[in-house]
Protein backbone atom coordinates (compact mmCIF):
# COMPACT_ATOMS: atom_id res chain seq x y z
CA UNK A 1 0.00 0.00 0.00
CA UNK A 2 1.56 3.28 -1.11
CA UNK A 3 0.49 6.33 0.86
CA UNK A 4 0.77 9.93 -0.30
CA UNK A 5 3.64 11.79 1.33
CA UNK A 6 3.43 15.39 2.50
CA UNK A 7 6.32 17.47 3.77
CA UNK A 8 6.60 19.95 6.58
CA UNK A 9 8.47 23.16 5.77
CA UNK A 10 11.28 22.23 8.18
CA UNK A 11 11.96 19.14 6.05
CA UNK A 12 12.41 21.31 2.96
CA UNK A 13 14.77 23.60 4.90
CA UNK A 14 16.79 20.62 6.18
CA UNK A 15 16.98 19.11 2.70
CA UNK A 16 18.20 22.36 1.17
CA UNK A 17 20.86 22.80 3.85
CA UNK A 18 22.10 19.23 3.33
CA UNK A 19 22.20 19.70 -0.42
CA UNK A 20 24.15 22.96 -0.11
CA UNK A 21 26.69 21.46 2.30
CA UNK A 22 27.36 18.44 0.09
CA UNK A 23 27.61 20.57 -3.06
CA UNK A 24 30.27 22.68 -1.32
CA UNK A 25 32.25 19.52 -0.62
CA UNK A 26 32.14 18.27 -4.20
CA UNK A 27 30.14 19.28 -7.25
CA UNK A 28 27.39 16.71 -7.84
CA UNK A 29 27.48 15.29 -4.32
CA UNK A 30 24.42 17.34 -3.39
CA UNK A 31 22.50 15.65 -6.21
CA UNK A 32 23.62 12.26 -4.91
CA UNK A 33 22.35 13.25 -1.45
CA UNK A 34 18.97 14.25 -2.91
CA UNK A 35 18.74 10.95 -4.81
CA UNK A 36 19.47 8.98 -1.64
CA UNK A 37 16.81 10.91 0.29
CA UNK A 38 14.32 10.35 -2.57
CA UNK A 39 14.99 6.60 -2.45
CA UNK A 40 14.32 6.66 1.30
CA UNK A 41 11.08 8.58 0.74
CA UNK A 42 9.93 6.02 -1.84
CA UNK A 43 10.53 3.24 0.70
CA UNK A 44 8.61 5.18 3.34
CA UNK A 45 5.67 5.75 0.96
CA UNK A 46 5.54 2.10 -0.07
CA UNK A 47 6.21 0.55 3.35
CA UNK A 48 5.38 3.25 5.91
CA UNK A 49 5.27 0.92 8.90
CA UNK A 50 8.57 -0.78 8.11
CA UNK A 51 10.76 1.67 10.01
CA UNK A 52 11.25 1.94 13.77
CA UNK A 53 9.44 4.18 16.20
CA UNK A 54 11.81 6.52 17.97
CA UNK A 55 9.31 8.43 20.10
CA UNK A 56 5.56 7.92 20.35
CA UNK A 57 4.29 7.99 16.74
CA UNK A 58 7.47 9.39 15.15
CA UNK A 59 9.40 6.93 13.00
CA UNK A 60 12.94 7.13 11.65
CA UNK A 61 14.33 5.87 8.33
CA UNK A 62 18.09 5.97 7.73
CA UNK A 63 19.27 7.44 4.41
CA UNK A 64 21.61 5.14 2.48
CA UNK A 65 25.20 6.36 1.91
CA UNK A 66 24.74 9.54 3.95
CA UNK A 67 24.64 10.05 7.73
CA UNK A 68 21.07 11.36 7.68
CA UNK A 69 17.70 10.10 8.86
CA UNK A 70 14.16 10.98 7.79
CA UNK A 71 11.65 11.48 10.61
CA UNK A 72 7.96 11.01 9.87
CA UNK A 73 4.56 9.96 11.18
CA UNK A 74 2.02 7.66 9.56
CA UNK A 75 -1.51 8.97 9.55
CA UNK A 76 -4.59 7.11 8.35
CA UNK A 77 -4.34 8.29 4.74
CA UNK A 78 -0.91 9.85 4.39
CA UNK A 79 2.66 10.04 5.62
CA UNK A 80 3.83 13.34 7.10
CA UNK A 81 7.58 13.86 6.76
CA UNK A 82 8.80 16.08 9.58
CA UNK A 83 12.56 16.46 9.22
CA UNK A 84 15.70 15.07 7.62
CA UNK A 85 18.58 15.44 10.08
CA UNK A 86 22.23 14.48 10.35
CA UNK A 87 22.53 11.44 12.61
CA UNK A 88 25.35 13.04 14.61
CA UNK A 89 22.80 15.43 16.13
CA UNK A 90 21.95 14.70 19.74
CA UNK A 91 19.25 11.98 19.64
CA UNK A 92 17.57 13.50 22.68
CA UNK A 93 16.35 16.40 20.54
CA UNK A 94 14.91 14.28 17.70
CA UNK A 95 11.48 13.64 19.22
CA UNK A 96 11.10 17.28 20.29
CA UNK A 97 12.07 18.47 16.83
CA UNK A 98 9.49 16.18 15.29
CA UNK A 99 6.74 17.19 17.67
CA UNK A 100 7.32 20.91 17.23
CA UNK A 101 7.39 20.58 13.45
CA UNK A 102 3.88 19.11 13.21
Backbone as a chain_set.jsonl record, in Angstrom:
{"seq": "XXXXXXXXXXXXXXXXXXXXXXXXXXXXXXXXXXXXXXXXXXXXXXXXXXXXXXXXXXXXXXXXXXXXXXXXXXXXXXXXXXXXXXXXXXXXXXXXXXXXXX", "coords": {"N": [[0.847, -1.173, 0.0], [0.794, 2.039, -1.032], [1.21, 5.177, 0.332], [0.224, 8.642, 0.116], [2.682, 11.22, 0.392], [3.414, 13.935, 2.42], [5.1, 17.01, 3.117], [6.613, 18.735, 5.777], [7.508, 22.162, 6.254], [9.962, 22.477, 7.579], [11.319, 20.166, 6.87], [11.885, 20.645, 4.159], [13.617, 22.818, 4.454], [15.716, 21.583, 5.87], [16.534, 19.704, 3.951], [17.418, 21.341, 1.856], [19.591, 22.6, 3.14], [21.273, 20.408, 3.612], [21.779, 19.591, 0.973], [23.137, 21.908, 0.0], [25.442, 21.889, 1.643], [26.711, 19.453, 0.914], [27.149, 19.944, -1.818], [29.035, 21.964, -1.644], [31.175, 20.5, -0.781], [31.782, 18.755, -2.863], [31.202, 19.044, -6.284], [28.149, 17.924, -7.54], [27.758, 16.086, -5.522], [25.741, 16.929, -3.859], [23.485, 16.409, -5.426], [23.595, 13.631, -5.414], [23.066, 13.187, -2.729], [20.398, 14.168, -2.608], [19.181, 12.252, -4.278], [19.534, 9.935, -2.76], [17.986, 10.545, -0.51], [15.488, 10.742, -1.775], [15.131, 8.061, -2.557], [14.853, 6.9, -0.04], [12.48, 8.152, 0.754], [10.703, 7.037, -1.101], [10.704, 4.38, -0.211], [9.568, 4.765, 2.313], [7.012, 5.707, 1.573], [5.997, 3.449, 0.27], [6.25, 1.38, 2.14], [5.283, 2.247, 4.847], [5.151, 1.485, 7.553], [7.381, 0.048, 8.067], [9.674, 1.066, 9.255], [11.412, 1.98, 12.306], [9.895, 3.039, 15.41], [10.77, 5.995, 17.096], [9.985, 7.735, 18.996], [7.011, 7.936, 20.587], [4.666, 8.374, 18.108], [6.438, 8.958, 16.107], [8.542, 8.003, 13.505], [11.68, 6.685, 12.231], [13.772, 6.682, 9.417], [16.716, 5.561, 8.014], [18.964, 7.174, 5.82], [20.467, 5.925, 2.95], [23.981, 5.677, 2.341], [24.54, 8.253, 3.304], [24.979, 10.154, 6.299], [22.312, 10.629, 7.443], [18.904, 10.881, 8.612], [15.439, 10.318, 8.052], [12.584, 11.65, 9.509], [9.309, 10.882, 10.43], [5.672, 10.634, 10.503], [3.004, 8.285, 10.444], [-0.124, 8.662, 9.227], [-3.69, 8.088, 8.968], [-4.318, 8.245, 6.2], [-2.103, 9.22, 4.931], [1.435, 9.997, 4.827], [3.374, 11.965, 6.907], [6.136, 13.826, 6.545], [8.532, 14.961, 8.688], [11.192, 15.925, 9.317], [14.597, 15.926, 8.032], [17.516, 14.909, 9.233], [20.964, 15.196, 10.246], [22.631, 12.382, 11.491], [24.448, 12.66, 13.53], [23.526, 14.526, 15.221], [22.3, 15.318, 18.467], [20.527, 12.69, 19.793], [18.558, 13.037, 21.714], [17.177, 15.325, 21.092], [15.693, 14.736, 18.848], [12.937, 13.654, 19.029], [11.603, 15.92, 20.108], [12.054, 17.836, 18.137], [10.621, 16.709, 16.027], [8.011, 16.765, 17.095], [7.498, 19.489, 17.492], [7.535, 20.346, 14.893], [5.203, 19.547, 13.693]], "CA": [[0.0, 0.0, 0.0], [1.555, 3.275, -1.108], [0.489, 6.331, 0.863], [0.767, 9.934, -0.296], [3.642, 11.794, 1.33], [3.428, 15.395, 2.503], [6.322, 17.467, 3.772], [6.604, 19.948, 6.58], [8.47, 23.156, 5.774], [11.28, 22.227, 8.183], [11.959, 19.139, 6.054], [12.413, 21.308, 2.964], [14.771, 23.6, 4.904], [16.789, 20.619, 6.176], [16.982, 19.109, 2.697], [18.202, 22.364, 1.166], [20.859, 22.798, 3.85], [22.097, 19.234, 3.334], [22.204, 19.702, -0.42], [24.146, 22.964, -0.105], [26.688, 21.46, 2.297], [27.362, 18.435, 0.086], [27.615, 20.569, -3.056], [30.271, 22.681, -1.321], [32.245, 19.518, -0.619], [32.137, 18.269, -4.204], [30.139, 19.276, -7.251], [27.388, 16.714, -7.841], [27.484, 15.292, -4.316], [24.419, 17.344, -3.386], [22.502, 15.652, -6.206], [23.619, 12.257, -4.908], [22.353, 13.253, -1.454], [18.967, 14.254, -2.909], [18.741, 10.955, -4.813], [19.47, 8.983, -1.639], [16.809, 10.909, 0.287], [14.321, 10.354, -2.57], [14.99, 6.599, -2.451], [14.317, 6.656, 1.3], [11.082, 8.584, 0.741], [9.93, 6.022, -1.843], [10.535, 3.243, 0.704], [8.611, 5.175, 3.341], [5.673, 5.752, 0.959], [5.543, 2.104, -0.075], [6.208, 0.549, 3.352], [5.382, 3.253, 5.912], [5.268, 0.925, 8.896], [8.572, -0.782, 8.106], [10.757, 1.673, 10.007], [11.251, 1.937, 13.766], [9.437, 4.176, 16.2], [11.815, 6.522, 17.97], [9.313, 8.426, 20.103], [5.564, 7.92, 20.347], [4.288, 7.99, 16.745], [7.469, 9.395, 15.152], [9.403, 6.933, 13.005], [12.944, 7.127, 11.646], [14.328, 5.873, 8.329], [18.095, 5.967, 7.733], [19.268, 7.438, 4.406], [21.61, 5.143, 2.477], [25.199, 6.36, 1.913], [24.736, 9.542, 3.953], [24.645, 10.054, 7.728], [21.072, 11.363, 7.684], [17.7, 10.097, 8.859], [14.158, 10.977, 7.789], [11.648, 11.483, 10.614], [7.962, 11.012, 9.869], [4.557, 9.963, 11.176], [2.024, 7.663, 9.558], [-1.511, 8.969, 9.554], [-4.589, 7.107, 8.351], [-4.338, 8.29, 4.737], [-0.905, 9.847, 4.395], [2.661, 10.042, 5.624], [3.825, 13.34, 7.097], [7.58, 13.856, 6.762], [8.795, 16.085, 9.579], [12.561, 16.456, 9.216], [15.701, 15.068, 7.623], [18.584, 15.439, 10.083], [22.229, 14.485, 10.35], [22.533, 11.44, 12.607], [25.351, 13.042, 14.611], [22.805, 15.429, 16.132], [21.954, 14.699, 19.74], [19.246, 11.979, 19.643], [17.571, 13.502, 22.681], [16.352, 16.401, 20.536], [14.913, 14.285, 17.702], [11.478, 13.645, 19.218], [11.098, 17.283, 20.291], [12.067, 18.474, 16.828], [9.488, 16.176, 15.288], [6.744, 17.187, 17.667], [7.315, 20.91, 17.234], [7.392, 20.579, 13.454], [3.885, 19.109, 13.206]], "C": [[0.894, 1.237, 0.0], [0.685, 4.428, -0.629], [1.069, 7.615, 0.281], [1.664, 10.498, 0.804], [3.542, 13.311, 1.258], [4.619, 15.806, 3.361], [6.073, 18.726, 4.58], [7.69, 20.881, 6.061], [9.873, 22.904, 6.335], [12.03, 21.151, 7.408], [12.612, 19.775, 4.835], [13.658, 22.127, 3.311], [15.968, 22.698, 5.169], [17.396, 20.061, 4.894], [17.859, 20.095, 1.913], [19.554, 22.593, 1.817], [21.804, 21.624, 3.6], [22.639, 19.254, 1.921], [23.338, 20.717, -0.558], [25.482, 22.522, 0.481], [27.425, 20.44, 1.428], [27.866, 19.006, -1.237], [28.904, 21.358, -2.832], [31.453, 21.728, -1.191], [32.747, 19.024, -1.97], [30.946, 18.479, -5.121], [29.463, 17.946, -7.61], [27.038, 15.885, -6.625], [26.131, 15.669, -3.718], [23.312, 16.611, -4.118], [22.439, 14.196, -5.744], [22.884, 12.17, -3.573], [20.84, 13.292, -1.694], [18.418, 12.935, -3.435], [18.599, 9.923, -3.699], [18.263, 9.278, -0.754], [15.537, 10.513, -0.46], [14.073, 8.845, -2.504], [14.403, 6.227, -1.088], [12.842, 7.028, 1.358], [10.195, 7.607, -0.025], [9.68, 4.798, -0.963], [9.507, 3.554, 1.782], [7.189, 5.161, 2.77], [5.129, 4.354, 0.707], [5.359, 1.219, 1.157], [6.289, 1.439, 4.588], [5.58, 2.693, 7.315], [6.513, 0.061, 9.072], [9.642, -0.231, 9.06], [10.391, 1.829, 11.478], [10.645, 3.225, 14.321], [10.631, 4.671, 17.009], [11.223, 7.267, 19.157], [7.835, 8.53, 19.753], [5.263, 7.493, 18.919], [5.307, 8.405, 15.686], [8.365, 8.206, 14.805], [10.652, 7.536, 12.373], [13.392, 6.14, 10.58], [15.717, 6.429, 8.01], [18.288, 6.107, 6.221], [20.525, 6.662, 4.029], [22.739, 6.066, 2.016], [25.502, 7.673, 2.617], [24.301, 9.433, 5.414], [23.429, 10.905, 8.102], [19.935, 10.386, 7.942], [16.48, 10.962, 8.57], [13.222, 10.631, 8.942], [10.242, 11.772, 10.102], [6.938, 10.338, 10.766], [3.62, 9.404, 10.116], [0.643, 8.026, 10.081], [-2.4, 7.994, 8.786], [-4.507, 7.091, 6.825], [-3.106, 8.928, 4.117], [0.272, 9.679, 5.347], [3.076, 11.504, 5.696], [5.314, 13.294, 7.448], [7.909, 15.142, 7.513], [10.144, 16.741, 9.325], [13.461, 15.443, 8.524], [16.93, 15.669, 8.306], [19.823, 14.559, 10.031], [22.17, 13.609, 11.6], [23.5, 11.749, 13.741], [24.694, 14.035, 15.572], [22.408, 14.646, 17.37], [20.586, 14.017, 19.62], [18.171, 12.439, 20.62], [16.687, 14.596, 22.107], [15.46, 15.929, 19.394], [13.411, 14.266, 17.965], [10.906, 15.052, 19.385], [11.05, 18.018, 18.964], [10.855, 18.007, 16.028], [8.17, 16.683, 15.81], [6.482, 18.664, 17.381], [7.006, 21.176, 15.766], [6.005, 20.234, 12.93], [2.869, 20.183, 13.184]], "O": [[1.664, 1.45, 0.937], [-0.427, 4.632, -1.115], [2.262, 7.68, -0.016], [1.427, 10.276, 1.992], [3.58, 13.897, 0.177], [5.082, 15.05, 4.215], [5.41, 19.658, 4.125], [8.683, 20.427, 5.492], [10.863, 23.101, 5.631], [13.255, 21.216, 7.297], [13.763, 19.476, 4.516], [14.633, 22.132, 2.561], [17.089, 22.996, 4.755], [18.616, 19.958, 4.765], [18.904, 19.724, 1.379], [20.556, 22.763, 1.123], [23.002, 21.823, 3.398], [23.815, 18.97, 1.693], [24.373, 20.424, -1.159], [26.532, 22.753, -0.117], [28.634, 20.555, 1.23], [28.914, 18.585, -1.726], [29.763, 21.417, -3.711], [32.594, 22.104, -1.459], [33.949, 18.891, -2.201], [29.817, 18.134, -4.775], [30.135, 16.969, -7.942], [26.121, 15.066, -6.678], [25.451, 14.824, -3.137], [22.31, 16.231, -3.512], [21.363, 13.602, -5.689], [22.167, 11.204, -3.312], [20.089, 12.546, -1.066], [17.308, 12.54, -3.077], [17.657, 9.131, -3.696], [17.589, 8.354, -0.299], [14.601, 10.0, 0.153], [12.927, 8.408, -2.405], [13.554, 5.341, -0.997], [12.041, 6.302, 1.946], [9.051, 7.377, 0.368], [8.582, 4.242, -0.964], [8.677, 2.711, 2.122], [6.268, 4.66, 3.414], [3.942, 4.099, 0.907], [4.433, 0.411, 1.218], [7.284, 1.383, 5.311], [6.129, 3.379, 8.177], [6.683, -0.586, 10.106], [10.431, -1.0, 9.61], [9.217, 1.811, 11.847], [10.843, 4.32, 13.795], [11.406, 3.877, 17.541], [11.869, 7.415, 20.194], [7.461, 9.136, 18.749], [5.57, 6.362, 18.542], [5.066, 8.222, 14.493], [8.872, 7.506, 15.681], [10.69, 8.717, 12.027], [13.396, 4.928, 10.796], [15.871, 7.626, 7.765], [17.833, 5.267, 5.445], [21.537, 6.741, 4.725], [22.497, 7.096, 1.388], [26.628, 8.163, 2.53], [23.361, 8.704, 5.73], [23.508, 11.782, 8.962], [19.992, 9.222, 7.546], [16.482, 12.169, 8.808], [13.082, 9.465, 9.309], [10.009, 12.774, 9.427], [7.284, 9.574, 11.667], [3.464, 9.974, 9.036], [0.294, 7.733, 11.224], [-1.896, 7.163, 8.031], [-4.617, 6.026, 6.218], [-3.067, 9.154, 2.908], [0.12, 9.279, 6.501], [3.124, 12.197, 4.68], [5.702, 12.791, 8.503], [7.617, 16.247, 7.057], [10.232, 17.955, 9.141], [13.135, 14.259, 8.439], [17.335, 16.79, 8.002], [19.746, 13.352, 9.805], [21.707, 14.055, 12.65], [23.387, 11.159, 14.815], [25.255, 14.344, 16.623], [22.206, 13.434, 17.306], [19.587, 14.691, 19.373], [16.983, 12.24, 20.364], [15.564, 14.787, 22.574], [14.547, 16.655, 19.001], [12.664, 14.83, 17.166], [9.834, 15.346, 18.857], [10.097, 18.75, 18.697], [10.151, 18.817, 15.425], [7.284, 17.005, 15.019], [5.355, 19.04, 17.06], [6.294, 22.125, 15.439], [5.673, 20.609, 11.806], [1.725, 19.943, 12.796]]}, "num_chains": 1, "name": "protein.A"}
